[in-house]
């Protein structure tokens, strides 16, 4: 089934992915339970590789969320790099509504999923009301805000550049 992960995450578009699933004659349950060698799901591979049609398809059909890889990452860790993109933001809202675990910490730096999203969005929220709204919604969940990473920082104690200090009261 390695080829499905390669199609979902790296090669081909959504139609190629659907044809491959049909050719394999997999039940949808089998498809959703598949894992890559690092423990990631098809959904995580699709998100991490910006295959948003495939990610939306998997979410629409009940893909499980908060699947934790061997590196301690979940869907939000994969999403953080792309969250500034409109379609990634749409996936982020869906994951948030489904209850993705924002407190999940990766193993390398012990960054929570919330920390990764916060770090990516902070420089942009003053310029983008839709990203500000999303970040506020994430913070409102009160998950992954106080857990410290290996450097001893968390969302609330992260050193902030002076230019972002006026944004913080708007977020917390």
MIDOSE-1310 file (N, C-alpha, C; in nm, 2 decimals, decimal comma, always signed):
residues 172
xxxx	+0,08/-0,12/+0,00/+0,00/+0,00/+0,00/+0,09/+0,13/+0,00; +0,21/+0,11/+0,00/+0,31/+0,22/-0,01/+0,27/+0,32/-0,12; +0,23/+0,26/-0,23/+0,20/+0,34/-0,35/+0,08/+0,44/-0,32; -0,01/+0,40/-0,24/-0,12/+0,50/-0,21/-0,07/+0,62/-0,13
xxxx	+0,03/+0,59/-0,04/+0,09/+0,70/+0,03/+0,17/+0,79/-0,06; +0,24/+0,73/-0,15/+0,31/+0,81/-0,25/+0,22/+0,90/-0,34; +0,11/+0,84/-0,37/+0,01/+0,91/-0,45/-0,06/+1,02/-0,37; -0,10/+0,99/-0,25/-0,17/+1,08/-0,16/-0,08/+1,20/-0,12
xxxx	+0,05/+1,17/-0,10/+0,13/+1,27/-0,05/+0,23/+1,33/-0,14; +0,27/+1,26/-0,25/+0,37/+1,32/-0,33/+0,34/+1,33/-0,48; +0,28/+1,23/-0,53/+0,26/+1,22/-0,68/+0,11/+1,22/-0,71; +0,08/+1,28/-0,82/-0,06/+1,27/-0,87/-0,15/+1,36/-0,80
xxxx	-0,27/+1,38/-0,86/-0,37/+1,46/-0,81/-0,48/+1,38/-0,74; -0,58/+1,44/-0,70/-0,69/+1,37/-0,63/-0,75/+1,26/-0,72; -0,77/+1,28/-0,84/-0,83/+1,18/-0,93/-0,74/+1,06/-0,94; -0,61/+1,08/-0,95/-0,51/+0,97/-0,95/-0,53/+0,89/-0,82
xxxx	-0,54/+0,96/-0,71/-0,55/+0,89/-0,58/-0,68/+0,81/-0,58; -0,79/+0,86/-0,62/-0,92/+0,79/-0,63/-0,91/+0,66/-0,72; -0,85/+0,68/-0,83/-0,83/+0,56/-0,92/-0,75/+0,45/-0,85; -0,64/+0,49/-0,78/-0,56/+0,39/-0,72/-0,63/+0,32/-0,61
xxxx	-0,72/+0,39/-0,53/-0,80/+0,33/-0,43/-0,89/+0,23/-0,49; -0,95/+0,27/-0,60/-1,05/+0,18/-0,67/-0,98/+0,05/-0,72; -0,86/+0,07/-0,78/-0,78/-0,04/-0,83/-0,74/-0,14/-0,72; -0,72/-0,09/-0,60/-0,67/-0,17/-0,48/-0,79/-0,24/-0,42
xxxx	-0,91/-0,20/-0,45/-1,04/-0,26/-0,40/-1,03/-0,26/-0,25; -1,00/-0,15/-0,19/-0,99/-0,14/-0,05/-1,13/-0,09/+0,01; -1,16/-0,14/+0,12/-1,28/-0,08/+0,19/-1,24/+0,05/+0,24; -1,33/+0,14/+0,27/-1,30/+0,27/+0,32/-1,24/+0,26/+0,45
xxxx	-1,28/+0,17/+0,53/-1,22/+0,14/+0,67/-1,07/+0,11/+0,65; -1,04/+0,02/+0,56/-0,90/-0,02/+0,54/-0,82/+0,10/+0,50; -0,88/+0,18/+0,41/-0,81/+0,30/+0,36/-0,78/+0,40/+0,48; -0,87/+0,42/+0,56/-0,86/+0,52/+0,67/-0,76/+0,47/+0,78
xxxx	-0,75/+0,34/+0,79/-0,66/+0,28/+0,90/-0,52/+0,26/+0,85; -0,49/+0,28/+0,72/-0,35/+0,27/+0,67/-0,26/+0,37/+0,74; -0,13/+0,32/+0,76/-0,03/+0,41/+0,81/+0,10/+0,39/+0,73; +0,17/+0,50/+0,72/+0,30/+0,51/+0,65/+0,40/+0,45/+0,75
xxxx	+0,53/+0,43/+0,71/+0,63/+0,37/+0,79/+0,66/+0,45/+0,92; +0,63/+0,58/+0,92/+0,65/+0,66/+1,04/+0,53/+0,67/+1,12; +0,42/+0,60/+1,09/+0,30/+0,60/+1,16/+0,20/+0,71/+1,12; +0,23/+0,79/+1,02/+0,14/+0,89/+0,97/+0,03/+0,83/+0,89
xxxx	-0,08/+0,90/+0,89/-0,20/+0,86/+0,82/-0,20/+0,92/+0,68; -0,29/+0,87/+0,59/-0,31/+0,93/+0,46/-0,34/+1,07/+0,47; -0,43/+1,11/+0,57/-0,47/+1,24/+0,59/-0,35/+1,33/+0,62; -0,26/+1,29/+0,71/-0,14/+1,37/+0,75/-0,05/+1,38/+0,62
xxxx	-0,03/+1,28/+0,55/+0,05/+1,29/+0,43/-0,01/+1,38/+0,33; -0,14/+1,38/+0,31/-0,21/+1,47/+0,22/-0,19/+1,62/+0,26; -0,21/+1,64/+0,39/-0,20/+1,78/+0,45/-0,05/+1,82/+0,43; +0,04/+1,74/+0,48/+0,18/+1,78/+0,48/+0,24/+1,81/+0,34
xxxx	+0,17/+1,75/+0,24/+0,22/+1,77/+0,10/+0,12/+1,85/+0,01; +0,03/+1,92/+0,08/-0,05/+2,02/+0,02/-0,15/+1,96/-0,08; -0,19/+1,84/-0,06/-0,29/+1,77/-0,14/-0,43/+1,79/-0,08; -0,48/+1,91/-0,09/-0,59/+1,95/-0,01/-0,72/+1,88/-0,06
xxxx	-0,74/+1,85/-0,19/-0,85/+1,78/-0,24/-0,86/+1,64/-0,17; -0,75/+1,58/-0,16/-0,74/+1,44/-0,10/-0,77/+1,46/+0,05; -0,71/+1,56/+0,12/-0,73/+1,58/+0,26/-0,88/+1,61/+0,29; -0,94/+1,69/+0,21/-1,09/+1,72/+0,23/-1,17/+1,60/+0,21
xxxx	-1,14/+1,52/+0,11/-1,21/+1,39/+0,08/-1,20/+1,30/+0,20; -1,08/+1,28/+0,25/-1,06/+1,19/+0,37/-1,14/+1,24/+0,49; -1,13/+1,37/+0,51/-1,21/+1,43/+0,63/-1,36/+1,41/+0,61; -1,40/+1,44/+0,49/-1,55/+1,42/+0,46/-1,60/+1,28/+0,48
xxxx	-1,51/+1,18/+0,46/-1,54/+1,04/+0,47/-1,50/+0,98/+0,61; -1,48/+1,07/+0,71/-1,46/+1,02/+0,84/-1,32/+0,98/+0,88; -1,22/+1,03/+0,81/-1,08/+1,00/+0,85/-1,06/+1,03/+1,00; -1,00/+0,94/+1,07/-0,97/+0,97/+1,21/-0,86/+1,08/+1,22
xxxx	-0,88/+1,16/+1,33/-0,78/+1,26/+1,35/-0,71/+1,24/+1,48; -0,61/+1,32/+1,50/-0,51/+1,32/+1,61/-0,44/+1,18/+1,61; -0,40/+1,14/+1,49/-0,31/+1,03/+1,47/-0,17/+1,08/+1,50; -0,11/+1,01/+1,59/+0,03/+1,06/+1,63/+0,13/+0,97/+1,57
xxxx	+0,23/+1,03/+1,50/+0,33/+0,96/+1,43/+0,44/+0,92/+1,53; +0,54/+0,84/+1,48/+0,65/+0,80/+1,57/+0,73/+0,92/+1,62; +0,72/+1,04/+1,55/+0,79/+1,16/+1,59/+0,70/+1,25/+1,68; +0,58/+1,20/+1,71/+0,50/+1,27/+1,80/+0,41/+1,38/+1,73
xxxx	+0,41/+1,38/+1,60/+0,33/+1,48/+1,52/+0,19/+1,44/+1,50; +0,10/+1,53/+1,50/-0,03/+1,51/+1,45/-0,07/+1,60/+1,33; -0,19/+1,60/+1,29/-0,23/+1,68/+1,17/-0,20/+1,82/+1,18; -0,21/+1,88/+1,30/-0,18/+2,03/+1,31/-0,03/+2,06/+1,29
xxxx	+0,06/+1,96/+1,33/+0,20/+1,98/+1,31/+0,23/+1,99/+1,16; +0,16/+1,90/+1,09/+0,18/+1,90/+0,94/+0,12/+2,02/+0,88; +0,01/+2,07/+0,93/-0,06/+2,19/+0,88/+0,01/+2,32/+0,90; +0,09/+2,33/+1,01/+0,15/+2,45/+1,05/+0,23/+2,52/+0,94
xxxx	+0,30/+2,44/+0,86/+0,39/+2,50/+0,76/+0,31/+2,56/+0,64; +0,19/+2,52/+0,63/+0,11/+2,57/+0,51/-0,02/+2,65/+0,56; -0,03/+2,68/+0,68/-0,15/+2,74/+0,73/-0,18/+2,88/+0,67; -0,09/+2,94/+0,62/-0,11/+3,07/+0,55/-0,19/+3,06/+0,42
xxxx	-0,19/+2,94/+0,36/-0,26/+2,92/+0,24/-0,41/+2,90/+0,27; -0,49/+2,96/+0,18/-0,64/+2,96/+0,20/-0,69/+2,82/+0,22; -0,65/+2,72/+0,14/-0,70/+2,59/+0,15/-0,66/+2,52/+0,27; -0,53/+2,54/+0,31/-0,48/+2,49/+0,44/-0,56/+2,54/+0,56
xxxx	-0,60/+2,67/+0,55/-0,68/+2,73/+0,66/-0,81/+2,66/+0,67; -0,87/+2,63/+0,55/-1,00/+2,56/+0,55/-0,99/+2,42/+0,61; -0,88/+2,35/+0,59/-0,86/+2,22/+0,65/-0,84/+2,24/+0,80; -0,77/+2,35/+0,84/-0,75/+2,38/+0,98/-0,88/+2,40/+1,05
xxxx	-0,97/+2,47/+1,00/-1,10/+2,49/+1,06/-1,17/+2,35/+1,08; -1,17/+2,27/+0,98/-1,23/+2,14/+0,99/-1,17/+2,05/+1,10; -1,04/+2,05/+1,10/-0,97/+1,98/+1,21/-1,00/+2,03/+1,35; -1,01/+2,16/+1,36/-1,04/+2,22/+1,49/-1,18/+2,19/+1,53
xxxx	-1,27/+2,19/+1,44/-1,41/+2,15/+1,47/-1,42/+2,00/+1,51; -1,34/+1,92/+1,45/-1,34/+1,78/+1,48/-1,27/+1,74/+1,61; -1,20/+1,84/+1,67/-1,13/+1,82/+1,80/-0,99/+1,77/+1,79; -0,91/+1,81/+1,69/-0,77/+1,78/+1,69/-0,70/+1,82/+1,82
xxxx	-0,61/+1,74/+1,87/-0,54/+1,77/+1,99/-0,43/+1,87/+1,97; -0,45/+1,99/+2,02/-0,36/+2,10/+2,01/-0,24/+2,09/+2,11; -0,26/+2,01/+2,21/-0,15/+1,99/+2,31/-0,05/+1,88/+2,27; -0,07/+1,81/+2,16/+0,02/+1,70/+2,12/+0,16/+1,76/+2,10
xxxx	+0,26/+1,70/+2,17/+0,40/+1,75/+2,15/+0,48/+1,66/+2,06; +0,55/+1,72/+1,97/+0,65/+1,64/+1,89/+0,76/+1,60/+1,98; +0,83/+1,50/+1,94/+0,94/+1,44/+2,02/+1,07/+1,51/+2,01; +1,10/+1,58/+1,89/+1,23/+1,64/+1,87/+1,24/+1,77/+1,96
xxxx	+1,15/+1,86/+1,95/+1,15/+1,98/+2,03/+1,05/+2,00/+2,14; +0,96/+1,90/+2,14/+0,85/+1,90/+2,24/+0,75/+2,02/+2,21; +0,75/+2,07/+2,09/+0,66/+2,18/+2,05/+0,52/+2,12/+2,04; +0,42/+2,19/+2,10/+0,28/+2,14/+2,09/+0,24/+2,18/+1,95
xxxx	+0,13/+2,12/+1,90/+0,07/+2,16/+1,77/+0,03/+2,30/+1,78; -0,02/+2,35/+1,89/-0,06/+2,49/+1,91/+0,06/+2,58/+1,90; +0,17/+2,54/+1,95/+0,29/+2,62/+1,95/+0,33/+2,64/+1,80; +0,33/+2,54/+1,72/+0,37/+2,54/+1,58/+0,28/+2,64/+1,50
xxxx	+0,15/+2,62/+1,53/+0,05/+2,71/+1,46/+0,07/+2,86/+1,50; +0,09/+2,88/+1,63/+0,10/+3,01/+1,68/+0,23/+3,08/+1,63; +0,34/+3,00/+1,62/+0,47/+3,05/+1,57/+0,45/+3,09/+1,43; +0,38/+3,02/+1,35/+0,36/+3,05/+1,21/+0,27/+3,17/+1,19
xxxx	+0,16/+3,17/+1,26/+0,06/+3,28/+1,24/+0,09/+3,41/+1,30; +0,16/+3,42/+1,41/+0,18/+3,54/+1,48/+0,22/+3,66/+1,40; +0,32/+3,64/+1,31/+0,36/+3,76/+1,22/+0,25/+3,80/+1,12; +0,15/+3,72/+1,10/+0,05/+3,75/+1,00/-0,08/+3,79/+1,05
xxxx	-0,11/+3,77/+1,17/-0,25/+3,80/+1,22/-0,29/+3,94/+1,21; -0,20/+4,04/+1,23/-0,23/+4,18/+1,22/-0,27/+4,22/+1,07; -0,23/+4,14/+0,98/-0,25/+4,17/+0,84/-0,37/+4,09/+0,78; -0,41/+3,99/+0,85/-0,51/+3,90/+0,80/-0,62/+3,87/+0,90
xxxx	-0,73/+3,93/+0,89/-0,84/+3,90/+0,99/-0,88/+3,75/+0,99; -0,88/+3,68/+0,88/-0,92/+3,54/+0,88/-0,82/+3,46/+0,96; -0,69/+3,49/+0,95/-0,59/+3,42/+1,03/-0,60/+3,45/+1,18; -0,63/+3,58/+1,21/-0,65/+3,62/+1,35/-0,77/+3,55/+1,41
xxxx	-0,88/+3,54/+1,33/-0,99/+3,46/+1,38/-0,96/+3,32/+1,41; -0,88/+3,26/+1,32/-0,85/+3,12/+1,34/-0,76/+3,10/+1,46; -0,66/+3,18/+1,47/-0,57/+3,17/+1,59/-0,64/+3,19/+1,72; -0,74/+3,29/+1,72/-0,82/+3,31/+1,84/-0,90/+3,18/+1,87
xxxx	-0,96/+3,12/+1,77/-1,03/+3,00/+1,79/-0,95/+2,89/+1,85; -0,82/+2,88/+1,80/-0,73/+2,78/+1,85/-0,70/+2,80/+2,00; -0,67/+2,93/+2,03/-0,63/+2,97/+2,16/-0,75/+2,95/+2,26; -0,87/+2,97/+2,21/-0,99/+2,95/+2,29/-1,00/+2,81/+2,34
xxxx	-0,95/+2,71/+2,27/-0,96/+2,57/+2,31/-0,87/+2,55/+2,44; -0,78/+2,64/+2,47/-0,70/+2,63/+2,59/-0,62/+2,49/+2,59; -0,57/+2,45/+2,48/-0,49/+2,33/+2,47/-0,35/+2,37/+2,41; -0,25/+2,31/+2,47/-0,11/+2,33/+2,41/-0,06/+2,47/+2,43
xxxx	-0,11/+2,54/+2,53/-0,07/+2,68/+2,55/+0,04/+2,69/+2,66; +0,03/+2,60/+2,76/+0,12/+2,61/+2,87/+0,22/+2,50/+2,88; +0,22/+2,40/+2,79/+0,32/+2,30/+2,79/+0,45/+2,35/+2,73; +0,56/+2,33/+2,80/+0,68/+2,39/+2,76/+0,76/+2,30/+2,67
xxxx	+0,83/+2,35/+2,58/+0,91/+2,27/+2,48/+1,05/+2,26/+2,54; +1,14/+2,20/+2,47/+1,28/+2,17/+2,52/+1,36/+2,30/+2,55; +1,32/+2,41/+2,49/+1,39/+2,53/+2,52/+1,33/+2,60/+2,64; +1,22/+2,54/+2,70/+1,16/+2,60/+2,81/+1,05/+2,70/+2,78
xxxx	+1,01/+2,71/+2,66/+0,91/+2,81/+2,62/+0,77/+2,74/+2,59; +0,67/+2,81/+2,60/+0,54/+2,77/+2,56/+0,47/+2,89/+2,49; +0,35/+2,87/+2,44/+0,28/+2,98/+2,37/+0,28/+3,11/+2,46; +0,25/+3,09/+2,59/+0,24/+3,21/+2,67/+0,37/+3,27/+2,71
xxxx	+0,48/+3,20/+2,71/+0,61/+3,25/+2,75/+0,71/+3,27/+2,64; +0,67/+3,25/+2,52/+0,76/+3,26/+2,41/+0,81/+3,40/+2,40; +0,94/+3,42/+2,38/+0,99/+3,56/+2,36/+0,93/+3,62/+2,24; +0,88/+3,73/+2,25/+0,81/+3,80/+2,14/+0,88/+3,92/+2,10
xxxx	+0,90/+3,93/+1,97/+0,96/+4,05/+1,91/+0,87/+4,17/+1,94; +0,93/+4,29/+1,96/+0,86/+4,41/+2,00/+0,74/+4,44/+1,91; +0,76/+4,42/+1,79/+0,65/+4,45/+1,69/+0,52/+4,37/+1,71; +0,53/+4,26/+1,78/+0,41/+4,18/+1,80/+0,34/+4,20/+1,93
xxxx	+0,40/+4,28/+2,02/+0,35/+4,30/+2,16/+0,21/+4,36/+2,15; +0,18/+4,45/+2,06/+0,05/+4,51/+2,05/-0,06/+4,41/+2,00; -0,02/+4,30/+1,94/-0,11/+4,20/+1,90/-0,16/+4,11/+2,01; -0,07/+4,08/+2,11/-0,10/+3,99/+2,22/-0,23/+4,02/+2,29
xxxx	-0,26/+4,14/+2,33/-0,38/+4,17/+2,40/-0,51/+4,13/+2,31; -0,49/+4,13/+2,18/-0,60/+4,10/+2,10/-0,63/+3,95/+2,09; -0,52/+3,87/+2,13/-0,53/+3,73/+2,12/-0,57/+3,66/+2,25; -0,52/+3,71/+2,36/-0,54/+3,65/+2,49/-0,64/+3,73/+2,58
